[in-house]
């Protein structure tokens, strides 16, 4: 019984596959055991990775926005041309 109790205080991290104490997991009421499945250190690693990749993501967004802006500009030009044609 005592062994089981101590077992219940650990949880396997799905990211590093280590059995870790609940203290090393962030709490989340939505989870069955009240803790998320990824340990704190794995999450902070993920955040670091994300931050490292952030400039690329931003550049991609910018690229996408530029494309969209051009598309929108074309649409607006077409629209204003049409308006010109109809008003003339
Ligand atoms: Zn982990």
PDB file of the backbone (N, CA, C, O) and the ligand in Angstrom, with CONECT records:
HET     ZN  A 101       1
ATOM      1  N   UNK A   1       0.843  -1.215   0.000  1.00  0.00           N
ATOM      2  CA  UNK A   1       0.000   0.000   0.000  1.00  0.00           C
ATOM      3  C   UNK A   1       0.865   1.248   0.000  1.00  0.00           C
ATOM      4  O   UNK A   1       0.609   2.199  -0.738  1.00  0.00           O
ATOM      5  N   UNK A   2       1.891   1.230   0.836  1.00  0.00           N
ATOM      6  CA  UNK A   2       2.781   2.380   0.929  1.00  0.00           C
ATOM      7  C   UNK A   2       3.485   2.602  -0.414  1.00  0.00           C
ATOM      8  O   UNK A   2       3.690   3.731  -0.859  1.00  0.00           O
ATOM      9  N   UNK A   3       3.841   1.486  -1.030  1.00  0.00           N
ATOM     10  CA  UNK A   3       4.526   1.558  -2.326  1.00  0.00           C
ATOM     11  C   UNK A   3       3.616   2.195  -3.376  1.00  0.00           C
ATOM     12  O   UNK A   3       4.040   3.022  -4.183  1.00  0.00           O
ATOM     13  N   UNK A   4       2.349   1.775  -3.333  1.00  0.00           N
ATOM     14  CA  UNK A   4       1.396   2.309  -4.297  1.00  0.00           C
ATOM     15  C   UNK A   4       1.204   3.801  -4.107  1.00  0.00           C
ATOM     16  O   UNK A   4       1.074   4.553  -5.072  1.00  0.00           O
ATOM     17  N   UNK A   5       1.189   4.216  -2.859  1.00  0.00           N
ATOM     18  CA  UNK A   5       0.990   5.630  -2.551  1.00  0.00           C
ATOM     19  C   UNK A   5       2.136   6.466  -3.147  1.00  0.00           C
ATOM     20  O   UNK A   5       1.907   7.522  -3.736  1.00  0.00           O
ATOM     21  N   UNK A   6       3.347   5.982  -2.985  1.00  0.00           N
ATOM     22  CA  UNK A   6       4.481   6.731  -3.513  1.00  0.00           C
ATOM     23  C   UNK A   6       4.483   6.691  -5.043  1.00  0.00           C
ATOM     24  O   UNK A   6       4.932   7.631  -5.698  1.00  0.00           O
ATOM     25  N   UNK A   7       3.980   5.601  -5.594  1.00  0.00           N
ATOM     26  CA  UNK A   7       3.879   5.500  -7.048  1.00  0.00           C
ATOM     27  C   UNK A   7       2.904   6.533  -7.580  1.00  0.00           C
ATOM     28  O   UNK A   7       3.107   7.103  -8.652  1.00  0.00           O
ATOM     29  N   UNK A   8       1.835   6.770  -6.816  1.00  0.00           N
ATOM     30  CA  UNK A   8       0.819   7.719  -7.255  1.00  0.00           C
ATOM     31  C   UNK A   8       1.332   9.156  -7.286  1.00  0.00           C
ATOM     32  O   UNK A   8       0.708  10.039  -7.876  1.00  0.00           O
ATOM     33  N   UNK A   9       2.457   9.373  -6.654  1.00  0.00           N
ATOM     34  CA  UNK A   9       2.989  10.737  -6.636  1.00  0.00           C
ATOM     35  C   UNK A   9       3.939  10.977  -7.810  1.00  0.00           C
ATOM     36  O   UNK A   9       4.500  12.064  -7.951  1.00  0.00           O
ATOM     37  N   UNK A  10       4.109   9.979  -8.631  1.00  0.00           N
ATOM     38  CA  UNK A  10       4.935  10.173  -9.814  1.00  0.00           C
ATOM     39  C   UNK A  10       4.082   9.991 -11.068  1.00  0.00           C
ATOM     40  O   UNK A  10       3.013   9.382 -11.041  1.00  0.00           O
ATOM     41  N   UNK A  11       4.580  10.525 -12.130  1.00  0.00           N
ATOM     42  CA  UNK A  11       3.842  10.520 -13.384  1.00  0.00           C
ATOM     43  C   UNK A  11       4.878  10.418 -14.496  1.00  0.00           C
ATOM     44  O   UNK A  11       5.978  10.963 -14.402  1.00  0.00           O
ATOM     45  N   UNK A  12       4.495   9.709 -15.545  1.00  0.00           N
ATOM     46  CA  UNK A  12       5.426   9.566 -16.655  1.00  0.00           C
ATOM     47  C   UNK A  12       5.252  10.734 -17.624  1.00  0.00           C
ATOM     48  O   UNK A  12       4.147  11.029 -18.080  1.00  0.00           O
ATOM     49  N   UNK A  13       6.360  11.383 -17.921  1.00  0.00           N
ATOM     50  CA  UNK A  13       6.329  12.479 -18.890  1.00  0.00           C
ATOM     51  C   UNK A  13       6.289  11.883 -20.295  1.00  0.00           C
ATOM     52  O   UNK A  13       7.120  11.048 -20.651  1.00  0.00           O
ATOM     53  N   UNK A  14       5.315  12.322 -21.083  1.00  0.00           N
ATOM     54  CA  UNK A  14       5.182  11.757 -22.423  1.00  0.00           C
ATOM     55  C   UNK A  14       6.251  12.287 -23.367  1.00  0.00           C
ATOM     56  O   UNK A  14       6.426  11.781 -24.475  1.00  0.00           O
ATOM     57  N   UNK A  15       6.956  13.302 -22.920  1.00  0.00           N
ATOM     58  CA  UNK A  15       7.972  13.884 -23.795  1.00  0.00           C
ATOM     59  C   UNK A  15       9.336  13.232 -23.568  1.00  0.00           C
ATOM     60  O   UNK A  15       9.988  12.826 -24.530  1.00  0.00           O
ATOM     61  N   UNK A  16       9.781  13.123 -22.297  1.00  0.00           N
ATOM     62  CA  UNK A  16      11.094  12.532 -22.020  1.00  0.00           C
ATOM     63  C   UNK A  16      10.963  11.107 -21.503  1.00  0.00           C
ATOM     64  O   UNK A  16      11.973  10.437 -21.286  1.00  0.00           O
ATOM     65  N   UNK A  17       9.714  10.623 -21.299  1.00  0.00           N
ATOM     66  CA  UNK A  17       9.449   9.256 -20.848  1.00  0.00           C
ATOM     67  C   UNK A  17      10.058   8.935 -19.487  1.00  0.00           C
ATOM     68  O   UNK A  17      10.323   7.771 -19.187  1.00  0.00           O
ATOM     69  N   UNK A  18      10.282   9.954 -18.662  1.00  0.00           N
ATOM     70  CA  UNK A  18      10.823   9.725 -17.327  1.00  0.00           C
ATOM     71  C   UNK A  18       9.695   9.709 -16.312  1.00  0.00           C
ATOM     72  O   UNK A  18       8.709  10.435 -16.442  1.00  0.00           O
ATOM     73  N   UNK A  19       9.860   8.851 -15.280  1.00  0.00           N
ATOM     74  CA  UNK A  19       8.929   8.863 -14.169  1.00  0.00           C
ATOM     75  C   UNK A  19       9.355   9.974 -13.227  1.00  0.00           C
ATOM     76  O   UNK A  19      10.428   9.904 -12.627  1.00  0.00           O
ATOM     77  N   UNK A  20       8.524  11.000 -13.093  1.00  0.00           N
ATOM     78  CA  UNK A  20       8.896  12.160 -12.292  1.00  0.00           C
ATOM     79  C   UNK A  20       7.825  12.463 -11.260  1.00  0.00           C
ATOM     80  O   UNK A  20       6.660  12.099 -11.423  1.00  0.00           O
ATOM     81  N   UNK A  21       8.238  13.134 -10.197  1.00  0.00           N
ATOM     82  CA  UNK A  21       7.303  13.517  -9.143  1.00  0.00           C
ATOM     83  C   UNK A  21       6.315  14.555  -9.666  1.00  0.00           C
ATOM     84  O   UNK A  21       6.648  15.357 -10.538  1.00  0.00           O
ATOM     85  N   UNK A  22       5.116  14.533  -9.133  1.00  0.00           N
ATOM     86  CA  UNK A  22       4.077  15.474  -9.566  1.00  0.00           C
ATOM     87  C   UNK A  22       4.549  16.925  -9.475  1.00  0.00           C
ATOM     88  O   UNK A  22       4.108  17.778 -10.245  1.00  0.00           O
ATOM     89  N   UNK A  23       5.455  17.196  -8.523  1.00  0.00           N
ATOM     90  CA  UNK A  23       5.956  18.565  -8.378  1.00  0.00           C
ATOM     91  C   UNK A  23       6.606  19.071  -9.657  1.00  0.00           C
ATOM     92  O   UNK A  23       6.684  20.275  -9.898  1.00  0.00           O
ATOM     93  N   UNK A  24       7.068  18.134 -10.467  1.00  0.00           N
ATOM     94  CA  UNK A  24       7.787  18.521 -11.685  1.00  0.00           C
ATOM     95  C   UNK A  24       6.852  18.692 -12.877  1.00  0.00           C
ATOM     96  O   UNK A  24       7.290  18.932 -14.002  1.00  0.00           O
ATOM     97  N   UNK A  25       5.541  18.562 -12.603  1.00  0.00           N
ATOM     98  CA  UNK A  25       4.553  18.765 -13.673  1.00  0.00           C
ATOM     99  C   UNK A  25       3.678  19.968 -13.337  1.00  0.00           C
ATOM    100  O   UNK A  25       3.338  20.185 -12.174  1.00  0.00           O
ATOM    101  N   UNK A  26       3.324  20.724 -14.317  1.00  0.00           N
ATOM    102  CA  UNK A  26       2.384  21.829 -14.098  1.00  0.00           C
ATOM    103  C   UNK A  26       1.004  21.250 -13.828  1.00  0.00           C
ATOM    104  O   UNK A  26       0.624  20.216 -14.379  1.00  0.00           O
ATOM    105  N   UNK A  27       0.272  21.929 -12.979  1.00  0.00           N
ATOM    106  CA  UNK A  27      -1.077  21.461 -12.648  1.00  0.00           C
ATOM    107  C   UNK A  27      -2.068  21.839 -13.733  1.00  0.00           C
ATOM    108  O   UNK A  27      -1.972  22.904 -14.344  1.00  0.00           O
ATOM    109  N   UNK A  28      -3.020  20.950 -13.961  1.00  0.00           N
ATOM    110  CA  UNK A  28      -4.098  21.229 -14.919  1.00  0.00           C
ATOM    111  C   UNK A  28      -5.330  20.449 -14.499  1.00  0.00           C
ATOM    112  O   UNK A  28      -5.347  19.218 -14.522  1.00  0.00           O
ATOM    113  N   UNK A  29      -6.344  21.180 -14.120  1.00  0.00           N
ATOM    114  CA  UNK A  29      -7.555  20.543 -13.594  1.00  0.00           C
ATOM    115  C   UNK A  29      -8.241  19.665 -14.630  1.00  0.00           C
ATOM    116  O   UNK A  29      -8.975  18.741 -14.280  1.00  0.00           O
ATOM    117  N   UNK A  30      -8.005  19.954 -15.894  1.00  0.00           N
ATOM    118  CA  UNK A  30      -8.648  19.189 -16.962  1.00  0.00           C
ATOM    119  C   UNK A  30      -8.087  17.773 -17.042  1.00  0.00           C
ATOM    120  O   UNK A  30      -8.730  16.880 -17.594  1.00  0.00           O
ATOM    121  N   UNK A  31      -6.893  17.565 -16.494  1.00  0.00           N
ATOM    122  CA  UNK A  31      -6.284  16.246 -16.578  1.00  0.00           C
ATOM    123  C   UNK A  31      -6.792  15.346 -15.469  1.00  0.00           C
ATOM    124  O   UNK A  31      -7.135  15.813 -14.384  1.00  0.00           O
ATOM    125  N   UNK A  32      -6.839  14.026 -15.755  1.00  0.00           N
ATOM    126  CA  UNK A  32      -7.358  13.043 -14.810  1.00  0.00           C
ATOM    127  C   UNK A  32      -6.671  13.134 -13.455  1.00  0.00           C
ATOM    128  O   UNK A  32      -7.327  13.126 -12.414  1.00  0.00           O
ATOM    129  N   UNK A  33      -5.322  13.223 -13.479  1.00  0.00           N
ATOM    130  CA  UNK A  33      -4.579  13.268 -12.217  1.00  0.00           C
ATOM    131  C   UNK A  33      -4.253  14.693 -11.783  1.00  0.00           C
ATOM    132  O   UNK A  33      -3.508  14.899 -10.826  1.00  0.00           O
ATOM    133  N   UNK A  34      -4.812  15.674 -12.486  1.00  0.00           N
ATOM    134  CA  UNK A  34      -4.621  17.063 -12.100  1.00  0.00           C
ATOM    135  C   UNK A  34      -3.310  17.660 -12.559  1.00  0.00           C
ATOM    136  O   UNK A  34      -2.957  18.770 -12.163  1.00  0.00           O
ATOM    137  N   UNK A  35      -2.587  16.934 -13.391  1.00  0.00           N
ATOM    138  CA  UNK A  35      -1.305  17.433 -13.882  1.00  0.00           C
ATOM    139  C   UNK A  35      -1.183  17.147 -15.373  1.00  0.00           C
ATOM    140  O   UNK A  35      -1.671  16.126 -15.858  1.00  0.00           O
ATOM    141  N   UNK A  36      -0.543  18.037 -16.085  1.00  0.00           N
ATOM    142  CA  UNK A  36      -0.372  17.817 -17.522  1.00  0.00           C
ATOM    143  C   UNK A  36       0.653  16.713 -17.762  1.00  0.00           C
ATOM    144  O   UNK A  36       1.422  16.362 -16.867  1.00  0.00           O
ATOM    145  N   UNK A  37       0.656  16.170 -18.974  1.00  0.00           N
ATOM    146  CA  UNK A  37       1.460  14.983 -19.277  1.00  0.00           C
ATOM    147  C   UNK A  37       2.919  15.280 -19.603  1.00  0.00           C
ATOM    148  O   UNK A  37       3.718  14.355 -19.753  1.00  0.00           O
ATOM    149  N   UNK A  38       3.272  16.541 -19.712  1.00  0.00           N
ATOM    150  CA  UNK A  38       4.651  16.903 -20.036  1.00  0.00           C
ATOM    151  C   UNK A  38       5.275  17.612 -18.848  1.00  0.00           C
ATOM    152  O   UNK A  38       4.679  18.528 -18.283  1.00  0.00           O
ATOM    153  N   UNK A  39       6.480  17.189 -18.465  1.00  0.00           N
ATOM    154  CA  UNK A  39       7.109  17.761 -17.284  1.00  0.00           C
ATOM    155  C   UNK A  39       7.562  19.201 -17.546  1.00  0.00           C
ATOM    156  O   UNK A  39       7.677  19.644 -18.689  1.00  0.00           O
ATOM    157  N   UNK A  40       7.811  19.907 -16.450  1.00  0.00           N
ATOM    158  CA  UNK A  40       8.162  21.329 -16.555  1.00  0.00           C
ATOM    159  C   UNK A  40       9.406  21.553 -17.399  1.00  0.00           C
ATOM    160  O   UNK A  40       9.459  22.493 -18.193  1.00  0.00           O
ATOM    161  N   UNK A  41      10.407  20.696 -17.234  1.00  0.00           N
ATOM    162  CA  UNK A  41      11.654  20.925 -17.956  1.00  0.00           C
ATOM    163  C   UNK A  41      11.458  20.699 -19.449  1.00  0.00           C
ATOM    164  O   UNK A  41      12.057  21.400 -20.264  1.00  0.00           O
ATOM    165  N   UNK A  42      10.620  19.723 -19.819  1.00  0.00           N
ATOM    166  CA  UNK A  42      10.340  19.501 -21.238  1.00  0.00           C
ATOM    167  C   UNK A  42       9.579  20.698 -21.819  1.00  0.00           C
ATOM    168  O   UNK A  42       9.825  21.108 -22.954  1.00  0.00           O
ATOM    169  N   UNK A  43       8.660  21.248 -21.036  1.00  0.00           N
ATOM    170  CA  UNK A  43       7.893  22.395 -21.518  1.00  0.00           C
ATOM    171  C   UNK A  43       8.802  23.598 -21.701  1.00  0.00           C
ATOM    172  O   UNK A  43       8.684  24.323 -22.689  1.00  0.00           O
ATOM    173  N   UNK A  44       9.718  23.816 -20.746  1.00  0.00           N
ATOM    174  CA  UNK A  44      10.608  24.969 -20.896  1.00  0.00           C
ATOM    175  C   UNK A  44      11.537  24.752 -22.080  1.00  0.00           C
ATOM    176  O   UNK A  44      11.922  25.713 -22.747  1.00  0.00           O
ATOM    177  N   UNK A  45      11.904  23.497 -22.352  1.00  0.00           N
ATOM    178  CA  UNK A  45      12.699  23.215 -23.555  1.00  0.00           C
ATOM    179  C   UNK A  45      11.913  23.548 -24.805  1.00  0.00           C
ATOM    180  O   UNK A  45      12.449  24.120 -25.754  1.00  0.00           O
ATOM    181  N   UNK A  46      10.633  23.184 -24.801  1.00  0.00           N
ATOM    182  CA  UNK A  46       9.785  23.466 -25.960  1.00  0.00           C
ATOM    183  C   UNK A  46       9.667  24.962 -26.184  1.00  0.00           C
ATOM    184  O   UNK A  46       9.712  25.440 -27.317  1.00  0.00           O
ATOM    185  N   UNK A  47       9.514  25.709 -25.067  1.00  0.00           N
ATOM    186  CA  UNK A  47       9.407  27.159 -25.191  1.00  0.00           C
ATOM    187  C   UNK A  47      10.686  27.746 -25.767  1.00  0.00           C
ATOM    188  O   UNK A  47      10.653  28.654 -26.598  1.00  0.00           O
ATOM    189  N   UNK A  48      11.826  27.204 -25.304  1.00  0.00           N
ATOM    190  CA  UNK A  48      13.118  27.680 -25.814  1.00  0.00           C
ATOM    191  C   UNK A  48      13.196  27.438 -27.312  1.00  0.00           C
ATOM    192  O   UNK A  48      13.612  28.308 -28.077  1.00  0.00           O
ATOM    193  N   UNK A  49      12.783  26.230 -27.721  1.00  0.00           N
ATOM    194  CA  UNK A  49      12.817  25.888 -29.143  1.00  0.00           C
ATOM    195  C   UNK A  49      11.921  26.831 -29.926  1.00  0.00           C
ATOM    196  O   UNK A  49      12.288  27.315 -30.997  1.00  0.00           O
ATOM    197  N   UNK A  50      10.752  27.082 -29.383  1.00  0.00           N
ATOM    198  CA  UNK A  50       9.796  27.962 -30.059  1.00  0.00           C
ATOM    199  C   UNK A  50      10.384  29.348 -30.232  1.00  0.00           C
ATOM    200  O   UNK A  50      10.273  29.956 -31.297  1.00  0.00           O
ATOM    201  N   UNK A  51      11.015  29.845 -29.166  1.00  0.00           N
ATOM    202  CA  UNK A  51      11.588  31.179 -29.215  1.00  0.00           C
ATOM    203  C   UNK A  51      12.700  31.226 -30.258  1.00  0.00           C
ATOM    204  O   UNK A  51      12.869  32.213 -30.975  1.00  0.00           O
ATOM    205  N   UNK A  52      13.463  30.115 -30.319  1.00  0.00           N
ATOM    206  CA  UNK A  52      14.543  30.030 -31.293  1.00  0.00           C
ATOM    207  C   UNK A  52      13.970  30.113 -32.719  1.00  0.00           C
ATOM    208  O   UNK A  52      14.545  30.741 -33.608  1.00  0.00           O
ATOM    209  N   UNK A  53      12.840  29.469 -32.895  1.00  0.00           N
ATOM    210  CA  UNK A  53      12.235  29.413 -34.228  1.00  0.00           C
ATOM    211  C   UNK A  53      11.346  30.621 -34.516  1.00  0.00           C
ATOM    212  O   UNK A  53      10.868  30.796 -35.637  1.00  0.00           O
ATOM    213  N   UNK A  54      11.131  31.445 -33.502  1.00  0.00           N
ATOM    214  CA  UNK A  54      10.178  32.540 -33.646  1.00  0.00           C
ATOM    215  C   UNK A  54      10.491  33.472 -34.812  1.00  0.00           C
ATOM    216  O   UNK A  54       9.572  33.798 -35.563  1.00  0.00           O
ATOM    217  N   UNK A  55      11.739  33.924 -35.012  1.00  0.00           N
ATOM    218  CA  UNK A  55      12.036  34.820 -36.145  1.00  0.00           C
ATOM    219  C   UNK A  55      11.600  34.226 -37.472  1.00  0.00           C
ATOM    220  O   UNK A  55      11.091  34.937 -38.339  1.00  0.00           O
ATOM    221  N   UNK A  56      11.799  32.921 -37.634  1.00  0.00           N
ATOM    222  CA  UNK A  56      11.375  32.269 -38.874  1.00  0.00           C
ATOM    223  C   UNK A  56       9.866  32.319 -39.026  1.00  0.00           C
ATOM    224  O   UNK A  56       9.344  32.595 -40.105  1.00  0.00           O
ATOM    225  N   UNK A  57       9.179  32.050 -37.935  1.00  0.00           N
ATOM    226  CA  UNK A  57       7.721  32.061 -37.975  1.00  0.00           C
ATOM    227  C   UNK A  57       7.232  33.463 -38.329  1.00  0.00           C
ATOM    228  O   UNK A  57       6.319  33.634 -39.137  1.00  0.00           O
ATOM    229  N   UNK A  58       7.859  34.462 -37.708  1.00  0.00           N
ATOM    230  CA  UNK A  58       7.473  35.841 -37.976  1.00  0.00           C
ATOM    231  C   UNK A  58       7.709  36.188 -39.435  1.00  0.00           C
ATOM    232  O   UNK A  58       6.884  36.844 -40.070  1.00  0.00           O
ATOM    233  N   UNK A  59       8.855  35.737 -39.966  1.00  0.00           N
ATOM    234  CA  UNK A  59       9.177  36.016 -41.350  1.00  0.00           C
ATOM    235  C   UNK A  59       8.151  35.366 -42.273  1.00  0.00           C
ATOM    236  O   UNK A  59       7.720  35.958 -43.263  1.00  0.00           O
ATOM    237  N   UNK A  60       7.772  34.143 -41.932  1.00  0.00           N
ATOM    238  CA  UNK A  60       6.755  33.440 -42.716  1.00  0.00           C
ATOM    239  C   UNK A  60       5.452  34.215 -42.703  1.00  0.00           C
ATOM    240  O   UNK A  60       4.802  34.384 -43.734  1.00  0.00           O
ATOM    241  N   UNK A  61       5.075  34.689 -41.503  1.00  0.00           N
ATOM    242  CA  UNK A  61       3.844  35.457 -41.374  1.00  0.00           C
ATOM    243  C   UNK A  61       3.912  36.712 -42.223  1.00  0.00           C
ATOM    244  O   UNK A  61       2.956  37.070 -42.912  1.00  0.00           O
ATOM    245  N   UNK A  62       5.056  37.370 -42.161  1.00  0.00           N
ATOM    246  CA  UNK A  62       5.251  38.600 -42.922  1.00  0.00           C
ATOM    247  C   UNK A  62       5.103  38.303 -44.417  1.00  0.00           C
ATOM    248  O   UNK A  62       4.451  39.038 -45.159  1.00  0.00           O
ATOM    249  N   UNK A  63       5.731  37.203 -44.828  1.00  0.00           N
ATOM    250  CA  UNK A  63       5.674  36.797 -46.231  1.00  0.00           C
ATOM    251  C   UNK A  63       4.224  36.559 -46.645  1.00  0.00           C
ATOM    252  O   UNK A  63       3.768  37.008 -47.697  1.00  0.00           O
ATOM    253  N   UNK A  64       3.531  35.846 -45.790  1.00  0.00           N
ATOM    254  CA  UNK A  64       2.136  35.543 -46.071  1.00  0.00           C
ATOM    255  C   UNK A  64       1.321  36.826 -46.138  1.00  0.00           C
ATOM    256  O   UNK A  64       0.459  36.985 -47.003  1.00  0.00           O
ATOM    257  N   UNK A  65       1.603  37.736 -45.220  1.00  0.00           N
ATOM    258  CA  UNK A  65       0.871  38.999 -45.178  1.00  0.00           C
ATOM    259  C   UNK A  65       1.151  39.804 -46.442  1.00  0.00           C
ATOM    260  O   UNK A  65       0.246  40.405 -47.021  1.00  0.00           O
ATOM    261  N   UNK A  66       2.436  39.808 -46.869  1.00  0.00           N
ATOM    262  CA  UNK A  66       2.808  40.557 -48.073  1.00  0.00           C
ATOM    263  C   UNK A  66       2.042  40.011 -49.274  1.00  0.00           C
ATOM    264  O   UNK A  66       1.522  40.771 -50.091  1.00  0.00           O
ATOM    265  N   UNK A  67       1.980  38.699 -49.367  1.00  0.00           N
ATOM    266  CA  UNK A  67       1.245  38.077 -50.475  1.00  0.00           C
ATOM    267  C   UNK A  67      -0.225  38.473 -50.419  1.00  0.00           C
ATOM    268  O   UNK A  67      -0.835  38.808 -51.434  1.00  0.00           O
ATOM    269  N   UNK A  68      -0.764  38.428 -49.239  1.00  0.00           N
ATOM    270  CA  UNK A  68      -2.177  38.741 -49.062  1.00  0.00           C
ATOM    271  C   UNK A  68      -2.432  40.201 -49.407  1.00  0.00           C
ATOM    272  O   UNK A  68      -3.446  40.550 -50.011  1.00  0.00           O
ATOM    273  N   UNK A  69      -1.467  41.059 -48.999  1.00  0.00           N
ATOM    274  CA  UNK A  69      -1.615  42.484 -49.250  1.00  0.00           C
ATOM    275  C   UNK A  69      -1.645  42.749 -50.757  1.00  0.00           C
ATOM    276  O   UNK A  69      -2.470  43.521 -51.247  1.00  0.00           O
ATOM    277  N   UNK A  70      -0.733  42.098 -51.482  1.00  0.00           N
ATOM    278  CA  UNK A  70      -0.703  42.250 -52.940  1.00  0.00           C
ATOM    279  C   UNK A  70      -2.029  41.812 -53.541  1.00  0.00           C
ATOM    280  O   UNK A  70      -2.598  42.478 -54.405  1.00  0.00           O
ATOM    281  N   UNK A  71      -2.493  40.685 -53.062  1.00  0.00           N
ATOM    282  CA  UNK A  71      -3.752  40.148 -53.556  1.00  0.00           C
ATOM    283  C   UNK A  71      -4.877  41.149 -53.310  1.00  0.00           C
ATOM    284  O   UNK A  71      -5.721  41.399 -54.171  1.00  0.00           O
ATOM    285  N   UNK A  72      -4.859  41.701 -52.122  1.00  0.00           N
ATOM    286  CA  UNK A  72      -5.899  42.652 -51.744  1.00  0.00           C
ATOM    287  C   UNK A  72      -5.796  43.915 -52.589  1.00  0.00           C
ATOM    288  O   UNK A  72      -6.800  44.488 -53.010  1.00  0.00           O
ATOM    289  N   UNK A  73      -4.527  44.343 -52.829  1.00  0.00           N
ATOM    290  CA  UNK A  73      -4.299  45.542 -53.626  1.00  0.00           C
ATOM    291  C   UNK A  73      -4.859  45.321 -55.041  1.00  0.00           C
ATOM    292  O   UNK A  73      -5.543  46.182 -55.593  1.00  0.00           O
ATOM    293  N   UNK A  74      -4.554  44.149 -55.609  1.00  0.00           N
ATOM    294  CA  UNK A  74      -5.062  43.827 -56.944  1.00  0.00           C
ATOM    295  C   UNK A  74      -6.580  43.886 -56.963  1.00  0.00           C
ATOM    296  O   UNK A  74      -7.199  44.449 -57.866  1.00  0.00           O
ATOM    297  N   UNK A  75      -7.146  43.289 -55.942  1.00  0.00           N
ATOM    298  CA  UNK A  75      -8.606  43.255 -55.854  1.00  0.00           C
ATOM    299  C   UNK A  75      -9.167  44.666 -55.807  1.00  0.00           C
ATOM    300  O   UNK A  75     -10.175  44.977 -56.440  1.00  0.00           O
ATOM    301  N   UNK A  76      -8.475  45.525 -55.027  1.00  0.00           N
ATOM    302  CA  UNK A  76      -8.939  46.900 -54.884  1.00  0.00           C
ATOM    303  C   UNK A  76      -8.778  47.656 -56.200  1.00  0.00           C
ATOM    304  O   UNK A  76      -9.644  48.437 -56.596  1.00  0.00           O
ATOM    305  N   UNK A  77      -7.634  47.404 -56.879  1.00  0.00           N
ATOM    306  CA  UNK A  77      -7.410  48.067 -58.168  1.00  0.00           C
ATOM    307  C   UNK A  77      -8.482  47.671 -59.172  1.00  0.00           C
ATOM    308  O   UNK A  77      -9.044  48.506 -59.881  1.00  0.00           O
ATOM    309  N   UNK A  78      -8.742  46.384 -59.209  1.00  0.00           N
ATOM    310  CA  UNK A  78      -9.768  45.899 -60.125  1.00  0.00           C
ATOM    311  C   UNK A  78     -11.101  46.560 -59.827  1.00  0.00           C
ATOM    312  O   UNK A  78     -11.840  46.969 -60.722  1.00  0.00           O
ATOM    313  N   UNK A  79     -11.374  46.646 -58.559  1.00  0.00           N
ATOM    314  CA  UNK A  79     -12.653  47.203 -58.132  1.00  0.00           C
ATOM    315  C   UNK A  79     -12.740  48.672 -58.528  1.00  0.00           C
ATOM    316  O   UNK A  79     -13.754  49.127 -59.056  1.00  0.00           O
ATOM    317  N   UNK A  80     -11.633  49.424 -58.257  1.00  0.00           N
ATOM    318  CA  UNK A  80     -11.667  50.851 -58.564  1.00  0.00           C
ATOM    319  C   UNK A  80     -11.706  51.062 -60.073  1.00  0.00           C
ATOM    320  O   UNK A  80     -12.342  52.001 -60.550  1.00  0.00           O
ATOM    321  N   UNK A  81     -11.019  50.181 -60.843  1.00  0.00           N
ATOM    322  CA  UNK A  81     -11.082  50.281 -62.303  1.00  0.00           C
ATOM    323  C   UNK A  81     -12.519  50.102 -62.775  1.00  0.00           C
ATOM    324  O   UNK A  81     -13.022  50.834 -63.627  1.00  0.00           O
ATOM    325  N   UNK A  82     -13.146  49.110 -62.192  1.00  0.00           N
ATOM    326  CA  UNK A  82     -14.534  48.826 -62.559  1.00  0.00           C
ATOM    327  C   UNK A  82     -15.416  50.010 -62.243  1.00  0.00           C
ATOM    328  O   UNK A  82     -16.281  50.404 -63.024  1.00  0.00           O
ATOM    329  N   UNK A  83     -15.164  50.571 -61.053  1.00  0.00           N
ATOM    330  CA  UNK A  83     -15.974  51.710 -60.617  1.00  0.00           C
ATOM    331  C   UNK A  83     -15.789  52.876 -61.571  1.00  0.00           C
ATOM    332  O   UNK A  83     -16.727  53.593 -61.918  1.00  0.00           O
ATOM    333  N   UNK A  84     -14.504  53.035 -61.990  1.00  0.00           N
ATOM    334  CA  UNK A  84     -14.181  54.122 -62.921  1.00  0.00           C
ATOM    335  C   UNK A  84     -14.966  53.914 -64.237  1.00  0.00           C
ATOM    336  O   UNK A  84     -15.576  54.827 -64.794  1.00  0.00           O
ATOM    337  N   UNK A  85     -14.903  52.659 -64.687  1.00  0.00           N
ATOM    338  CA  UNK A  85     -15.557  52.351 -65.965  1.00  0.00           C
ATOM    339  C   UNK A  85     -17.056  52.619 -65.898  1.00  0.00           C
ATOM    340  O   UNK A  85     -17.657  53.171 -66.819  1.00  0.00           O
ATOM    341  N   UNK A  86     -17.638  52.206 -64.773  1.00  0.00           N
ATOM    342  CA  UNK A  86     -19.086  52.355 -64.677  1.00  0.00           C
ATOM    343  C   UNK A  86     -19.487  53.803 -64.453  1.00  0.00           C
ATOM    344  O   UNK A  86     -20.528  54.256 -64.931  1.00  0.00           O
ATOM    345  N   UNK A  87     -18.625  54.541 -63.701  1.00  0.00           N
ATOM    346  CA  UNK A  87     -18.995  55.931 -63.424  1.00  0.00           C
ATOM    347  C   UNK A  87     -18.761  56.808 -64.655  1.00  0.00           C
ATOM    348  O   UNK A  87     -19.430  57.822 -64.854  1.00  0.00           O
ATOM    349  N   UNK A  88     -17.785  56.386 -65.482  1.00  0.00           N
ATOM    350  CA  UNK A  88     -17.551  57.158 -66.712  1.00  0.00           C
ATOM    351  C   UNK A  88     -18.598  56.761 -67.714  1.00  0.00           C
ATOM    352  O   UNK A  88     -18.609  57.276 -68.832  1.00  0.00           O
TER     353      UNK A  88
HETATM  354 ZN    ZN A 101       9.795  15.509 -19.528  1.00  0.00          ZN
END
